[in-house]
Amino acid sequence: MLITGELAALQKEIEKIARDYGLTFPEVRYEMVDYKTVNLLAAYDGFPIRYPHWRFGMEYERLSKSYAYGLHRIYEMVINTEPIYAYLLQSNLMVDQKLVMAHVCGHADFFANNLWFAHTNRKMLDEVANHAARIRNYMDRFGQETVENFLDACLSLDNLIDIHAPGVQRRAIVVKEDETPQIVKKMKAKDYMDSYINPPEFLAEQQRRLTAEREQMKKFPAESERDVLLFLQEYAPLENWQRDVLGIVREEAYYFAPQRQTKIMNEGWAVFWHTRLMTNHLLQSSELIDYAEHHSGTVAAHPGRLNPYRLGYELFLDIEDRWNRGAFGPEYDNCTDRVARSQWDKKLGQGMEKVFSVRRIYNDVGFIDAFLTEEFARKHKLFVFEYNEHINEYEISSRDFQAVKQKLLFQLTNFGQPIVDVVDANYENRGELYLRHHYEGIDLDRPYLEATLINLYTIWNRPVHLETVLEDKGMVVFRYGPEGGSVQAAQVMDGRALLERLGQLVKYA
């Protein structure tokens, strides 16, 4: 039910104030829902209609029990569409509704202006409903269990996409292969000068290069393919309905990708603005305690884990403060006097201009890399935590700023998911699929690895190989095919040989 009366008037007031600050966003429509409906919507990733699948029901049960036990409460939910849809909980206090509307203004502005959302489908509400109708139709035609089992396999691979694909062109232009043998052209020269102008060694090397290039063109794919789902959709031996289901999973994965790439910035930006709007314009004295309690719960620090609301909000505040004071650039960076740095103020007043610029072009990785400073990390007590098996607790393993920053960037890159490429779709000329994992110092989780290979086989319908590195064994290729019945591993290169190949220091037990 769309909001009316007092809440509709409040929405107009809040949005006018937000736009006066410079926020720009399309129409926002608020729906008033009860806690059961909001849990259902949350289980459906914010959309009112999704295709039938057990994972949505499982998530709904988890959210319902968590709400019943008082472990969580969903105050707001917003969908990146045009118009933007947001949901208000019926049981919220009026101060909560104000906070949510102010918070949604921040999200709406971020969706509309951040470059990483430029390629998203703004009509996704209709598209998701269309996806649901198509999959229900396939279930009626081919059987619910058959379609759901295939859907399970596809969903387990929805992280194997190229998150930068919407903004870059990775694939080379396909050139039709010429079967005519290529011969190195010799430069014209007199007979007595030929051996000097066209030395045999040079001609032989050029011929080897041409031959290697010809062989590379015959390779399939010619270059490694980061978007595994797209490759499977185009080349796997699938029925039409299976290809469509795989395409649906891929399309939705790309829709949600920018939200995962900008979680810290998006939530930080929304908190930045709900704080400003509430404290400067909307908050009444009788609402102060409730607001302070709910806001502090949103930005509270949690030992051992990262709160994206807090980190994003505090980092935007820090950027605004630094650019207002002029605390940036070579002069500031080269200043070693801690007192002078703490009192630095050139009164530039560029803070608001800078935060709008930052929200426009960055994602979380660039945001942290560019603006997380040692002073910020020290002030907010950012440390690297690791699990100590001897005492069964997490403990601080490093206070070094660079270690903290690199750990955080590592967790954010590719959503913290492994990067896997399709290297060869005709491995050993048997039509088998060969993939390569980009090893970054952390072993793949063995149960997930094996389940993923089995699901890849379900789609490719031929044996599947995955090349990776295990810290205690070196380079290993895992294989799954019907003849073995289980995932098999074969060591390709031990730790010392791998170290020599990579040319980097890797410690092996």
BELTAJO-V933370 format. One record per run of one state. SS is the DSSP state (hx for helix, st for strand, lp for the rest). FROM is the first residue (numbers start at 1). LEN is the number of residues. If there is no record, write none. Layout:
<<SS	FROM	LEN> <SS	FROM	LEN>>
This chain:
<<lp	1	1> <st	2	1> <lp	3	2> <hx	5	16> <lp	21	7> <st	28	6> <lp	34	1> <hx	35	9> <lp	44	10> <hx	54	15> <lp	69	7> <st	76	4> <lp	80	4> <st	84	6> <lp	90	4> <hx	94	20> <lp	114	1> <hx	115	3> <lp	118	6> <hx	124	19> <lp	143	1> <hx	144	12> <lp	156	9> <hx	165	3> <lp	168	23> <hx	191	7> <lp	198	2> <hx	200	19> <lp	219	6> <st	225	1> <lp	226	2> <hx	228	8> <lp	236	4> <hx	240	22> <lp	262	1> <hx	263	20> <lp	283	2> <hx	285	14> <lp	299	3> <st	302	1> <lp	303	2> <st	305	1> <lp	306	2> <hx	308	18> <lp	326	4> <hx	330	4> <lp	334	4> <hx	338	5> <lp	343	8> <hx	351	11> <lp	362	2> <hx	364	8> <lp	372	2> <hx	374	6> <lp	380	4> <st	384	5> <lp	389	4> <st	393	6> <lp	399	2> <hx	401	16> <lp	417	3> <st	420	8> <lp	428	4> <st	432	6> <lp	438	8> <hx	446	15> <lp	461	3> <st	464	7> <lp	471	3> <st	474	7> <lp	481	7> <st	488	6> <lp	494	1> <hx	495	8> <lp	503	7>>
